[in-house]
Amino acid sequence: MATTTKDLIFRTFIEILKEKPFDKITVRDIVERASINRNTFYYYYSDIYEMLEELFKMEVTEIVSRNNSGFRWLVGFSKMVETCYANKKIINNICASKSYDYLENYLFKSCRAITSEYIMSLAEGKNVDRDTMEFIISYHQYAIIGMLSEWFRTGMPEEPQVMIRRFLYTFSGVVSAIESARKK
């Protein structure tokens, strides 16, 4: 029963997040719509920020686990972009709130995991020092986060496939960057 109640609370939160900005959602909104009392809510969650973090943790975990189980980096990015696009209302409502930091944190973690795995695989056996590798990874990570942030803030006007193509452009220079950084 406990899992069912927690799931009900979480699903209710998601429904409301599709309707209004995160900053406008209250515990009262959730408990009234879920037909539970406040104590039940607080038994499972300390506040709505914990719920938002749980939402992003779930997505990061899914993307990273898919990526580590043999999926290529492009599949990981595609999944991330498609998930955001499929949840456009939620993303727009988070962007419209003061809690955009939670979304950026999600992007940062997801992008880091995917970018790192891809670039490290390209550099394998190339004798590139760790600091240089970290710079190359960070550079591409921030480029992608910047692209995604702009896409979110403009209401995601392009289809996910357009964003995926742009990621491909961003990564086109990785191989030459690694070759340039090789220790001779």
Beta strands, then each sheet from edge to edge (+ up, - down):
end
